[in-house]
Amino acid sequence: MQATWALFEILEGRDGKAPTVIASQLEPEDWYRAIDDSITADSLLNRLIRPALFIRPDGPNMRPQHHEPDDD
C-alpha cells in the first residue's frame, strides 16, 4: 500500500505539469486487481488513464531467445 500511495503522490505532483512514462506487464484494467484499496486504485488510474497514450509492442517475445539459463 505504501508503494501505491507513493506512486499516487508522484502522479498528483506531475498532473498537468510534466509527462510521465510507465511501463507495465499488466493491462490498465488489471491494475484494479493489483491495487488493494479500490478508492486508491480509482484515483491512481484516473490520473494515469485519462491523458494516456498507450503503446503496445507487437511481435514475438524476445526473452526466450536472448536469455540463457545459469548452469549453477
C-alpha positions as CSV (number, residue, x, y, z in Angstrom):
1,M,0.0,0.0,0.0
2,Q,2.9,2.4,0.7
3,A,4.3,2.0,-2.8
4,T,0.8,2.6,-4.3
5,W,0.5,5.8,-2.2
6,A,4.0,7.0,-3.3
7,L,3.0,6.5,-6.9
8,F,-0.2,8.4,-6.4
9,E,1.7,11.3,-4.8
10,I,4.2,11.4,-7.7
11,L,1.4,11.4,-10.3
12,E,-0.5,14.1,-8.4
13,G,2.5,16.3,-8.3
14,R,3.1,15.9,-12.1
15,D,-0.5,16.1,-13.1
16,G,-0.8,18.6,-16.0
17,K,2.9,19.7,-15.5
18,A,5.1,17.0,-17.0
19,P,4.8,13.8,-18.9
20,T,5.2,10.5,-17.1
21,V,6.2,7.2,-18.8
22,I,5.1,4.0,-17.1
23,A,5.9,0.5,-18.4
24,S,3.9,-2.4,-17.1
25,Q,3.2,-6.0,-17.9
26,L,-0.4,-5.5,-16.7
27,E,-3.1,-4.0,-18.8
28,P,-4.7,-1.0,-17.1
29,E,-7.9,-2.9,-16.2
30,D,-5.7,-5.5,-14.4
31,W,-4.3,-2.8,-12.1
32,Y,-7.5,-2.7,-10.2
33,R,-6.9,-6.2,-9.0
34,A,-3.2,-5.5,-8.2
35,I,-4.0,-2.5,-6.0
36,D,-5.6,-3.5,-2.7
37,D,-7.7,-0.4,-2.0
38,S,-10.3,0.3,-4.6
39,I,-10.6,4.0,-3.8
40,T,-6.8,4.5,-4.2
41,A,-6.9,2.4,-7.4
42,D,-9.7,4.6,-8.9
43,S,-7.8,7.8,-8.0
44,L,-4.5,6.5,-9.3
45,L,-5.9,5.1,-12.5
46,N,-7.9,8.2,-13.3
47,R,-4.7,10.2,-13.3
48,L,-2.9,7.6,-15.4
49,I,-5.6,6.6,-18.0
50,R,-7.3,9.9,-18.7
51,P,-4.4,11.6,-20.5
52,A,-2.6,8.4,-21.5
53,L,-1.2,7.3,-24.8
54,F,-0.8,3.5,-24.9
55,I,2.0,1.9,-26.9
56,R,1.7,-1.8,-27.1
57,P,4.6,-3.6,-28.7
58,D,3.7,-6.0,-31.5
59,G,5.8,-9.0,-32.2
60,P,7.3,-12.1,-30.7
61,N,8.5,-12.4,-27.2
62,M,12.3,-12.0,-27.4
63,R,13.1,-13.1,-23.8
64,P,13.5,-16.8,-24.6
65,Q,15.8,-16.1,-27.5
66,H,18.2,-13.9,-25.5
67,H,18.1,-15.5,-22.1
68,E,20.5,-18.3,-21.3
69,P,19.8,-20.1,-18.0
70,D,22.6,-20.3,-15.5
71,D,24.1,-23.8,-15.0
72,D,24.8,-23.3,-11.3
